[in-house]
């Protein structure tokens, strides 16, 4: 409760494109942990995220294997000649904090690899290639258990503690 003043207003978006129960459980656990601005959305809304500028975005899918990988963006922006960007949305390697919490919950989690953003949609919004944007955008695949939801919440807390 003491840290609520710090992360209570942080906007955390959980993207639930498949309608899985795990995403709903994560949002419930985040709200219980005083993340008052935690929100579940049903699709990756490029324009909405660029306007809202959330502090953390996690795309969640249920799977029997556990993995958390960052999204990346690469391509020509098209606003001026030669403006090419290549960036990972996990520049501080935030995905690695998931390892400890998942191990404590009894799960092995894979953290290598990346997932490509739809660059044709993302490049219209400067937030996706702005140097000041340090929002992690991660993709989580994990089984639907209470322990997994708790591990995700603790990992997100660790991100805001650093």
C-alpha positions in Angstrom: 0.0 0.0 0.0 2.9 2.4 0.7 4.0 2.3 -3.0 0.5 3.0 -4.3 1.4 6.7 -4.6 4.1 5.7 -7.0 2.4 3.2 -9.2 -1.3 3.8 -8.5 -1.5 6.2 -11.4 0.7 4.3 -13.8 -1.2 3.2 -16.9 -0.7 -0.5 -17.5 -2.4 -1.9 -20.6 -3.1 -5.6 -20.9 -3.9 -6.5 -24.5 -6.2 -9.6 -24.7 -6.7 -10.3 -28.4 -7.8 -13.9 -27.8 -10.2 -13.3 -25.0 -8.2 -15.5 -22.6 -8.9 -15.7 -18.9 -5.2 -15.2 -18.0 -5.3 -11.6 -19.1 -8.5 -11.0 -17.1 -6.8 -12.5 -14.0 -3.7 -10.3 -14.5 -5.8 -7.2 -14.6 -7.7 -8.3 -11.5 -4.4 -8.9 -9.7 -3.0 -5.6 -10.8 -6.0 -3.7 -9.5 -5.7 -5.6 -6.2 -2.0 -4.5 -6.1 -3.2 -0.9 -6.4 -2.5 -0.4 -10.1 -5.6 1.8 -10.4 -5.1 2.6 -14.0 -4.7 -1.0 -15.2 -6.8 -1.6 -18.2 -7.7 -4.6 -20.4 -8.2 -4.0 -24.1 -9.2 -6.4 -26.8 -6.9 -5.3 -29.6 -3.6 -3.7 -30.2 -4.7 -0.1 -30.9 -1.8 1.7 -32.5 -3.4 5.1 -32.5 -4.9 4.7 -29.0 -1.6 3.7 -27.5 0.2 6.6 -29.2 -2.3 9.0 -27.8 -2.5 7.5 -24.3 1.2 7.0 -24.0 0.9 4.2 -21.4 3.7 3.3 -19.0 3.6 -0.5 -19.8 2.0 -2.6 -22.5 1.7 -6.4 -22.2 0.1 -8.6 -24.9 -1.2 -11.8 -23.2 -1.9 -15.2 -24.8 -2.5 -18.5 -23.0 -0.2 -21.3 -23.9 1.3 -24.4 -22.2 4.8 -23.0 -22.6 6.0 -19.7 -20.9 7.7 -17.0 -22.8 8.0 -13.2 -22.6 9.5 -11.4 -25.6 9.7 -7.8 -26.6 8.1 -6.2 -29.6 10.5 -4.5 -32.1 10.0 -2.0 -34.8 12.2 -1.6 -37.9 11.7 0.3 -41.1 11.7 3.5 -43.0 9.6 6.2 -41.4 9.0 8.1 -44.6 9.0 11.6 -43.1 12.5 12.4 -44.6 15.0 10.7 -46.8 16.9 8.0 -45.1 15.0 8.1 -41.8 15.3 4.4 -40.8 14.6 3.1 -37.3 15.4 -0.1 -35.6 14.4 -0.4 -31.9 13.3 -2.9 -29.3 10.6 -2.0 -26.9 12.5 -3.5 -24.1 15.7 -1.5 -24.1 16.2 -1.9 -20.4 15.8 -5.7 -20.7 12.7 -5.7 -18.4 11.7 -9.1 -19.6 14.5 -10.7 -17.5 12.7 -9.7 -14.2 10.1 -12.2 -15.2 12.6 -15.1 -14.9 12.9 -14.8 -11.1 9.2 -14.5 -10.4 8.3 -17.3 -12.8 11.0 -19.6 -11.3 9.6 -18.9 -7.8 6.2 -19.9 -9.1 7.6 -23.1 -10.5 7.8 -22.2 -14.2 10.6 -21.9 -16.7 10.2 -18.9 -19.0 11.8 -18.2 -22.3 13.0 -14.7 -22.9 14.9 -14.8 -26.2 13.4 -13.6 -29.5 11.2 -10.7 -30.5 7.9 -10.0 -32.2 7.6 -7.5 -35.0 5.1 -4.6 -34.8 3.0 -3.9 -37.9 5.3 -1.2 -39.1 3.0 0.1 -41.7 0.5 1.0 -39.0 3.0 2.0 -36.3 5.1 4.4 -38.4 2.1 6.9 -38.7 2.6 7.7 -35.0 5.9 9.2 -33.8 5.5 7.7 -30.3 6.6 4.3 -31.7 10.0 5.7 -32.9 10.4 8.6 -30.5 13.7 8.5 -28.5 11.8 9.6 -25.4 9.5 6.6 -25.4 10.8 4.1 -23.0 7.5 2.1 -22.6 8.1 -1.6 -22.7 5.8 -3.5 -25.1 6.1 -7.2 -24.3 4.3 -10.4 -25.5 3.6 -13.0 -22.8 2.6 -16.6 -23.4 1.8 -18.6 -20.3 -0.7 -21.1 -18.8 -3.7 -19.8 -17.1 -2.9 -20.2 -13.4 -3.1 -17.9 -10.4 0.6 -18.3 -9.8 1.4 -17.0 -13.3 -0.9 -14.0 -12.8 0.9 -13.2 -9.4 4.3 -13.6 -11.1 3.4 -11.2 -13.8 2.1 -8.6 -11.3 5.4 -8.9 -9.3 7.4 -8.5 -12.5 5.5 -5.3 -13.4 6.0 -4.0 -9.9 9.8 -4.6 -10.3 9.8 -2.6 -13.5 8.3 0.4 -11.7 10.6 0.0 -8.7 13.8 0.4 -10.7 
